[in-house]
Structures are given as structure tokens and as C-alpha cells.
């Protein structure tokens, strides 16, 4: 492997948001720990002037029993990646390459009958707006029971399990709420119903796509706490998709930062907060609210996300990066590994302590 040099990095003030866990930080993990692995996943949508690059060569691993947060601004490709895992993207005018390995099997090669056995049973998904996901003419308890009955035809047992799940997700008056219609519940309650529905079939992986977007900060904290407790109770791995970098510090084990369809940095949550390597990650940190007004105004990221419709090699963040060089506009940076699974795609981050990796 070729060793690369870099400038020394300074630690950002944003590290105050992450508190050190008991014991040592988790290491890079082993192949036996891998539940989901994306290998060079690229997704292109056909548009009138060619193909729009929505996701470009994304490599990502989610281990058993961990919460992996995918962070990035709106439109960076987070939800597209999530939908591709369960094959929910439209087949027409969509070109997908790369591998989506779940427990070693490539889901991208599955036919519709095979993928139906994976959806819900092995991989569950919570969408952004629960009101759009729930049927308005059926009681919420009935809708959760329907999912349970797919595995257990005993209706009485299904009803009992539904109430138990509602209690697990801290839905108040579980028996009463099971008889309610979606419109009779608040946004936070509806999201709890969706979490209960996804857990009803005990999936090994739960994808939560912006589960707190429409909720106030108090309910948001409660939903995130529920996800964390359910991970510890059921051993479910969680892929949490969010645009809010601040909220992942208390819940995530590892973070993947996406920008313009690319995974620009991944690593342990405490390592990322203490020592971010990519300029985009650093700017996101500087945009986090501070504890004191004396620390000045929040930083903003100038410029716009580029619309990529060709394969021209470059760093996609170059037009907004304060430290971009001429090389950034002509070459695509390779991934470099700083140890313990901390990987970054940036020429500036290349250094003597880093090792170039594939992808």
C-alpha cells in the first residue's frame, strides 16, 4: 500500500457534543460482524440530458447490533441508498451497479419473489411521514396485527403481541390506542406505531429514514431513545438516516457522511466528532449550535450542491471547499484509511499515517 502525506489536523470544538463511552471505542470489526455491506454502489437516474448521478461508488458496512447513522444535507442520496437496499426504486430509467450484500447474499440479484421474503421479515423500514405509510381506514392495531399474522396465524396471539409492542415503544394507553385510527394519533404516536409494526416481525436490520423530521425536539429525543433501547433489547441493527449531525452523537455507534451521492467519510462516532478529516464534515461540525453566544455566529457552507450528469473525475465538494486546489477539480480522491475503520475521501486528508484503500 502506498503511504500518503498530509498536513496536521486540528480538533474541532464540536467534540463537546460527543461524550466518551465506557471502555474503549469499538474497533474496525470482523467479517463475521457484517450484516449489510454495500460495495461500489452507484445509482443513476435517466434525465433528458443523460443520466443524473444520485449515488456514486458508495462503500458502507453495517455490523450486527449497531446503529449506523448516514448523515448529509437534503438531496445527497441518503434515502436513495436506503430504498435501493429493499429494491424500492423504480426499475424504469434507473441504472444500478455494484453489490448490496445482506448476510453475504447480493440483494441486487434477487427476483421479486425472493426480495419479498426479505422485506419486513429480515429488513424493516420506517419512512419519513408515518401518516403516508398507515392506511387511514383501518385501526392502527389491526395494521400491526396484519404484519404479525404473516408469521403466526393465531389472531388472539397477534392482538396480544400488538399491545405488547405498543408498550415497548412507549405508546400511552396501549390497549386504547390499538383501537384508534391514524388521524386520531399525534405525529409522535404514529411514528411509534410504525416502529412497532417494523419490530413485529423482528427484523435483523431496521432502516429509519428521517424518522423524526416532522416532530418537535422533545418527541424527537423520545423516538431516538426508543430506537436505542430497542437495539439493546432486540439486538436489531439500525441504519439511521438524518440531516441533523447533532442528534447522532448520543445514539449512533458509527457515522457515514454523504455529500452529492458519495460517502466522503466514515468512522466511529467519537472519532468523527473529535477528529473529522473531510472539509465537509468539519464545516458541518462548525454549523452545529453552540452552548454560548460568545462563540459567535454559526458557520454556513457557501455555494450549491453540484448536479452531476457526467463521469468527469473531480472531487464533488471542490466548488464549495475552502481549501480546494487545482487537483480537486481534475481528479477524484481515493479512500484513505486512518485506522479503526476511519475512512475519508480527500486529498488534503492524505497523510503519512493513512493507507490508501480500494473504492
C-alpha positions in Angstrom: 0.0 0.0 0.0 1.2 3.5 -0.8 1.6 5.9 2.1 0.5 9.5 1.6 1.4 12.7 3.3 -0.9 15.4 4.8 -1.0 18.5 6.9 -1.6 18.0 10.6 -5.3 18.3 11.6 -6.7 20.4 14.4 -9.5 19.1 16.6 -12.8 21.0 16.3 -14.8 22.5 19.1 -17.7 20.3 18.1 -16.2 17.4 20.0 -18.0 18.8 23.0 -21.2 17.1 21.7 -19.8 13.6 22.0 -19.1 12.0 25.4 -16.7 9.2 25.7 -18.4 5.8 26.2 -17.4 3.4 29.0 -14.4 1.3 27.9 -12.5 1.6 24.6 -14.1 2.7 21.3 -15.1 -0.2 19.1 -12.5 -1.5 16.6 -13.0 -2.0 12.9 -14.9 -5.2 13.4 -14.6 -8.6 11.6 -16.3 -10.1 8.6 -18.4 -12.2 10.9 -19.9 -9.0 12.3 -21.0 -7.7 8.9 -24.8 -7.7 8.4 -25.1 -5.3 5.4 -22.3 -4.4 3.1 -22.5 -2.0 0.1 -19.7 -2.4 -2.5 -19.2 0.3 -5.1 -23.0 1.0 -5.2 -23.9 3.5 -7.9 -27.4 4.7 -8.8 -28.1 6.8 -11.9 -31.5 8.3 -12.9 -32.2 8.9 -16.6 -32.9 12.5 -17.3 -33.5 14.4 -20.6 -29.7 15.2 -21.0 -28.3 11.8 -19.9 -28.0 10.2 -16.5 -28.1 12.0 -13.2 -25.6 10.5 -10.7 -27.6 10.2 -7.5 -25.2 7.7 -5.8 -21.6 7.2 -6.8 -19.4 4.2 -5.7 -20.7 4.1 -2.1 -19.0 1.6 0.2 -20.6 1.0 3.6 -20.8 -1.7 6.2 -23.4 -2.1 9.0 -22.4 -4.6 11.7 -24.7 -6.8 13.8 -26.2 -4.9 16.8 -25.0 -1.4 15.9 -26.6 1.9 15.0 -25.0 3.3 11.8 -26.1 6.9 11.1 -26.0 8.2 7.5 -25.7 12.0 7.7 -25.9 14.6 5.0 -27.9 17.5 3.6 -31.2 17.0 1.7 -30.7 15.6 -1.7 -27.3 13.9 -1.1 -28.6 10.4 -1.8 -29.3 9.1 1.7 -32.8 7.9 1.0 -31.9 6.7 -2.4 -29.4 4.3 -0.8 -32.0 3.1 1.7 -34.6 2.5 -0.9 -32.1 0.6 -3.1 -31.4 -1.9 -0.3 -35.0 -3.0 -0.3 -35.3 -2.7 -4.1 -37.9 0.1 -3.8 -36.5 2.3 -6.6 -38.4 2.3 -9.9 -36.9 -0.2 -12.4 -37.6 2.1 -15.3 -35.0 4.7 -16.1 -32.8 3.7 -13.1 -29.4 2.2 -13.6 -27.9 0.4 -10.5 -24.4 -1.1 -10.4 -22.4 -2.6 -7.5 -23.4 -5.0 -4.8 -25.8 -4.9 -1.9 -24.7 -7.8 0.3 -27.0 -8.8 3.2 -25.6 -11.7 5.2 -23.4 -12.4 2.3 -26.2 -12.6 -0.4 -26.4 -9.9 -3.1 -29.9 -8.5 -2.9 -29.4 -6.8 -6.3 -29.6 -10.2 -7.9 -32.9 -11.3 -6.2 -36.1 -11.6 -8.1 -39.3 -10.0 -6.8 -40.4 -13.2 -5.0 -37.0 -13.5 -3.2 -36.9 -9.9 -2.2 -40.5 -10.1 -0.8 -39.2 -12.6 1.7 -36.5 -10.1 2.9 -38.8 -7.0 3.2 -40.2 -6.7 6.6 -39.1 -10.1 7.8 -35.3 -9.5 7.7 -35.1 -5.8 6.8 -37.7 -3.4 8.1 -38.1 0.3 7.1 -39.6 3.3 8.8 -40.4 6.1 6.4 -40.3 9.9 7.0 -44.1 10.5 7.2 -46.0 7.8 9.1 -49.3 9.2 8.0 -48.5 8.3 4.4 -47.5 4.8 5.5 -50.6 3.9 7.5 -53.9 3.1 5.9 -56.4 5.7 7.1 -59.5 3.4 7.1 -58.1 0.7 9.4 -57.3 0.9 13.1 -53.6 1.0 13.8 -53.7 -2.1 16.0 -55.3 -4.0 13.0 -52.5 -2.9 10.7 -49.8 -4.1 13.1 -51.7 -7.4 13.6 -51.7 -7.9 9.9 -47.9 -7.9 9.8 -47.7 -10.4 12.8 -50.3 -12.7 11.1 -47.9 -13.2 8.2 -45.8 -15.4 10.5 -48.3 -16.5 13.1 -52.0 -17.3 12.1 -53.2 -17.1 15.7 -55.3 -13.9 15.8 -55.6 -13.7 19.6 -51.8 -14.1 19.9 -51.3 -11.4 17.3 -53.5 -9.0 19.1 -51.7 -9.7 22.4 -48.3 -9.1 20.8 -49.5 -5.9 19.2 -50.4 -4.4 22.6 -47.1 -5.7 24.0 -45.2 -3.9 21.1 -47.1 -0.7 21.7 -45.9 -0.8 25.3 -42.3 -1.5 24.2 -42.4 1.7 22.1 -43.9 3.6 25.0 -47.3 4.3 23.3 -49.5 5.5 26.2 -52.7 3.5 26.9 -51.6 0.8 24.5 -54.9 -1.2 24.5 -56.9 2.0 23.8 -54.5 3.3 21.1 -54.7 -0.1 19.3 -58.4 0.8 18.6 -57.5 4.2 17.2 -57.4 5.3 13.6 -54.2 7.0 12.3 -55.8 10.5 12.2 -56.7 10.2 15.9 -53.0 10.0 16.9 -50.3 12.6 17.1 -47.2 12.5 14.8 -45.1 11.0 17.6 -47.7 8.3 18.3 -48.0 7.4 14.6 -44.2 7.1 14.4 -44.3 4.8 17.4 -46.9 2.7 15.7 -44.6 2.4 12.6 -41.7 1.3 14.8 -43.9 -1.3 16.4 -45.1 -2.5 13.0 -41.5 -2.9 11.8 -40.5 -4.7 15.0 -43.5 -7.1 14.8 -41.5 -9.4 12.6 -38.2 -9.0 14.5 -36.1 -7.8 11.5 -32.3 -8.1 11.8 -31.9 -4.6 10.2 -34.2 -1.6 10.7 -33.8 1.3 8.3 -35.1 4.5 9.8 -35.4 7.2 7.1 -35.5 10.6 8.8 -37.9 9.2 11.5 -38.1 12.5 13.4 -38.4 15.0 10.6 -41.9 16.2 11.3 -41.6 16.0 15.1 -40.7 18.6 17.7 -37.4 18.3 19.6 -38.9 16.7 22.7 -40.7 13.9 20.8 -37.6 13.6 18.6 -35.5 12.8 21.6 -38.1 10.2 22.8 -38.1 8.4 19.4 -34.3 8.3 19.3 -34.3 6.9 22.8 -36.8 4.2 21.8 -34.6 3.2 18.9 -31.6 2.9 21.1 -33.4 0.9 23.7 -34.9 -1.4 21.1 -31.4 -2.1 19.7 -30.3 -3.1 23.2 -33.4 -5.2 23.8 -33.8 -7.0 20.4 -30.2 -6.8 19.1 -31.5 -5.2 15.9 -29.0 -3.3 13.8 -30.3 0.2 12.8 -29.4 2.3 9.8 -30.5 5.9 10.8 -30.8 8.4 8.0 -30.7 12.0 9.1 -29.6 15.5 8.0 -29.1 16.6 11.6 -25.4 15.9 12.7 -26.0 17.0 16.2 -28.6 14.3 17.2 -26.4 11.3 16.3 -23.8 11.9 19.0 -25.9 10.2 21.7 -27.4 7.4 19.6 -25.0 6.2 16.8 -22.1 3.8 17.1 -20.6 4.8 13.7 -21.3 7.6 11.2 -21.2 7.8 7.4 -21.1 11.4 6.0 -22.6 11.7 2.5 -22.2 14.6 0.0 -23.5 14.7 -3.5 -24.1 11.0 -3.8 -20.7 10.0 -2.3 -19.7 8.7 1.1 -16.9 11.1 2.0 -16.1 10.0 5.5 -17.0 7.1 7.8 -15.9 6.1 11.2 -16.6 5.7 14.9 -18.9 8.4 16.2 -16.5 9.7 18.8 -13.5 9.6 16.4 -15.5 11.6 13.8 -16.6 14.2 16.4 -13.1 14.5 17.9 -11.1 14.4 14.7 -13.0 14.9 11.4 -10.8 14.6 8.3 -13.0 15.8 5.5 -13.6 19.5 4.9 -17.3 18.9 4.5 -17.5 17.1 7.9 -15.6 19.9 9.5 -17.9 22.5 8.1 -21.0 20.5 9.3 -19.4 20.5 12.8 -19.0 24.3 12.7 -22.6 24.7 11.8 -23.8 23.0 15.0 -25.4 25.2 17.6 -23.0 26.2 20.4 -23.6 26.4 24.2 -22.7 30.1 24.4 -23.4 33.2 22.3 -19.8 34.3 22.9 -18.6 31.7 20.4 -20.0 33.8 17.6 -22.4 33.2 14.7 -22.9 29.7 13.2 -20.8 28.9 10.1 -22.5 28.3 6.8 -21.3 26.4 3.7 -21.3 28.7 0.7 -22.3 27.5 -2.8 -24.7 24.9 -4.1 -24.5 21.1 -4.4 -23.4 20.3 -8.0 -25.7 18.5 -10.4 -23.6 15.6 -11.7 -24.6 14.3 -15.2 -21.3 13.1 -16.5 -18.3 10.9 -15.4 -15.8 13.7 -15.3 -13.3 12.9 -12.5 -13.2 15.5 -9.7 -14.0 16.0 -6.0 -17.7 16.8 -5.8 -17.1 19.1 -2.9 -14.5 21.1 -4.7 -16.7 24.1 -5.8 -17.6 24.7 -2.1 -14.4 23.6 -0.3 -12.4 26.5 1.2 -9.1 24.5 0.8 -9.7 23.1 -2.7 -6.7 23.0 -5.1 -6.5 22.7 -8.9 -6.1 18.9 -8.4 -9.5 18.7 -6.7 -11.2 19.8 -10.0 -9.3 17.3 -12.1 -9.1 14.1 -10.1 -11.4 12.0 -7.9 -9.8 11.4 -4.4 -9.3 7.8 -3.3 -10.4 6.5 0.0 -7.7 6.5 2.7 -7.9 4.6 6.0 -6.7 6.2 9.2 -7.2 3.0 11.3 -10.1 1.6 13.3 -12.4 2.0 10.3 -11.9 5.8 9.9 -12.0 6.3 6.2 -12.0 9.6 4.3 -12.0 10.7 0.6 -10.0 13.9 0.4 -6.6 14.9 -1.0 -6.0 17.1 2.0 -6.6 14.3 4.4 -4.0 12.0 2.8 -1.1 11.7 5.3 1.8 9.6 6.5 -0.5 7.8 9.0 -3.0 6.9 6.3 -3.2 4.0 4.0 -4.8 4.0 0.6 -7.7 1.5 0.2 -9.8 0.3 -2.6 -13.1 2.0 -3.6 
